[in-house]
């Protein structure tokens, strides 16, 4: 309601003043003229104090009021509508003599327009003044004459300039040509005054009009830039400024010439004389820019330092805005501005010529002109500067930020129909290749304008941005990366072929079929994922170390657009590693496993058989609880890992967010972990972010691996070795078949003969074993080796499948199931049959399915392949590394660690949030752990014939 109160107060005050004027002067002699009381036509002022006035009618009806309103006088001619005398054109009104006394009758004195007076009435018609200089120079009089050209209030002789000029401004983004009042009034006069009179202000005004027209040139010679170029060519004999061939004397510097392939010579021919350094006593990261400022009318205002918002339209603190001029800081400021605010802030545009200040050794300061790449410039109708080929660019000078002038159609005071705003302004530095002294080429300023039709300024907005970029030639790094990828990819192919050949041998299949090709692709996916992972981590660490730690600038970070290739590598690594991980998971969930119980009955039990009444001696049953216990322990160790995933994610998040390692990924030269809240925070580099995150994840993972393998498993708990010990104490061996004819064997046969005993005997047995009063636990006499890799014959595998076949049919289609058979009896029978069969095989009871024990060759261990194919006898390879853990999470820690690292980094690169990446990484760990536990327990129940109800 405050505005309503103000309006009412203003209306009341005006009414009171008018009433006061009427009361003091009489309503028929004075009127209110919004500012004060004024006498009516034909009345002169007697007294006036501003608020009230006393008027008196002139005594003679032929008289008029004087110009000051205090006297009445006879007119020599007509009387105007305001009740004052009027004189013909070319004359001035004289009402008083030289001493100030009023004349009886006013005079109309003619101004002498010829030499020597050369005078004409001023704008008010009160004085004769010397004619405008262009009239005198052109016609030697105050008349322009029919043979001369009158434009912009100036008189010009006919010249080489076209008399008809293009006064429309092209807004190419809108496909709109707007007739400009500014161009219509001043384009020709500025060009003619510049050419004929060498008027510096006119030359600057013409140059500004060319800038308003986006420096666009065509075959037309009568538009702003065409007129400028005509004058540029015509004034060649006058010479150049500062020995710069593109800067003509008396003309503003707008172009760098129109020769083809000129841009590379300007931008990449000669580096700056002063280099940049990030650290040390010669640290130099300050970018000092100066600019000249001109008005639209060509008037020079001042020199000023670039900064503090003169080129940055977005409002911000001075500290953050000045951060843009620190070398190496990738600065970008973006905001949304209201058109109403822009119209109110700048009624006319300001024009800038930007220079780079070079501090020389002896305190000397040199200015280097900063070239401009105007993306809106058209050359013969083509946006040549939007081409990616630098040879096609046309570099220019001088820019403006907001054009609210050229889009005014009717008059210079009207609201513009279209305005043009510098929506994207960027300054780019390029590093000299192979430099070790921080040398850079001259900077390039790039500007892109947005054309906006004014409809409702209060609601319309425009997005503007200002940025500083630093780049170097990435071709060499790209070539080296491709070479590394090619070499390591070739090695991965060979290694995958060896793995595929090993897999074919382990499944006893000599044929190359579709399944073989599919297996090769799955194996190659994992190896190629490792290649991409190695290259991506190496690349991230390279840029992190060499960019952040360098003293003199020798490398610069890739631009966000140049990082797309790297992000693709990371994505490929994650996708391929996910395929590899899922493949391993499926392999683990399909492992064949059986627990061989060596326990034998100790005594005979008497039992009465129905029907005969006679007692029959039968062996006492062996307890199954030991098997259940071992099965439960195996079920528990299926998802244990060599590291703690919970500690891993918490430690990584702590170091990144709390300690501040994430600050190392910012696109600046600082290595500080903590940043001030008032300081500008640049954007993150994807490469640095990946490098920091992956390096930190791997380092913490490796530290955990060392801790658990060196300390925890040795002095606290080693669940893998404990499981082997449990098998020995329980008198149970474990046969694991990860492939059709390959697997692992854990020899758990008790050296004491029995394990189903009481506590006293168990302690006694353990004591005897500790004192070496019994045999060793190994499969062979006088051997401690209990774990083996087994390569079995096809004959043994066939017999294994034959025993397990009834149970496989039970889990298969219903048409293959014998409905009369009791499933529990089938399971029990199959269990005892398999137990006896495998026990007899281990005891060498089957000559046709015998085995030998030997050591693996070193090369066989390295490539994971057996050179000898089991034909007549199976082969048990001594394995003191407990490699049966390969069918558990424990034995695939490298795959899990890489997968977790890639998952964390991919989520972070997509969301730019370490917190979200941590949460999702831990969540996926829990999900896959749950899947492995549940499906692994189901597979364990199916393959060991242990009822899953006993697997807790």
Buried (B, 14 or more C-beta within 10 A) or exposed (E): EEEEEEEEEEEEEEEEBBEBBBEBBEEEBBBBEEEBBBBBBBBBBEEBEEEBBBBEBBEEEEBBBBBEBBBBBEBBEEBEEEBBBBBEEBBBBBBBEEEEEEBEEBBBEBBBBEEEEBBBBEEEBEEBBEBBBBBBBBBEBBBBBEEBBBBBEBBBBEBEBBEEBBBBBBBBBEEBEBBBBBBBBBBBBBBBBBBBBBBBBBBBBBBBBBBBBBBBBBEBBBBBBBBBBBBBEBBEEEEBBEEEEBBBBBBBBBBBEEEEEBBEEBBBEEBBEBBBBBBEEEEBBEBBBBBBBBBBBBEEEEEBEBBEEBBBBBEBEEEBBBBBBBBBBBBBBEBEBBBBEBBEEBEBBBBBBBBBBBBEEEEEEEEBBBBBBBBBBBBEEEBBBBEEEBEBBBBBBBBBBBBBBBBBBEEBEEEBBBBBBBBBBBBBBBBBEEBEBBBBBBBBBBBBBBBBBBEEBEEBBBEBBBBBBBBBBBEEBBEEBEEBBEEBBEEBBEBBEBBBBBBBBBBBBEEEEEEBEEBBBBBBBBBBBBBBBBBBBEBBBBBBEEBBEBBBBBBBBBBBEBBEBBBEBBBBBBBBBBBBBBBBBEBBBEBBBBBBBBBEEEEEEEEEEEEEEEEEEEEEEBEBEBBBBBBBBBBBBBBEBBBBBEEBBBBBBEBBBEEEBBBBBBBBBBEEEEBEEEBBBBBBBBBBBBBBBBBBBBEBBEEBBEBBEEEBBEEEEBBBBEBBEBBBBBBBBBBBBBBBBBBBBBBBBBBBBBBBBEEEEBEEBEEEBEEEEBEBBBBEEEBEBBBBBBBBBEBBBEBBEEBBEBBEBBEEEEEEBEEEEEEEEBBEBBBEBBBBBBBEBBEEEBEEBBBEBEEBEEEBBEBBBBEBEBEEBBBBBBBEEBBBBBBBBBBBBEBBBBBBBBBBBBBBBEEEEBEEBBBBBBEBBEEBBEEBBEBBBEBBBBBBBBEBEBBE
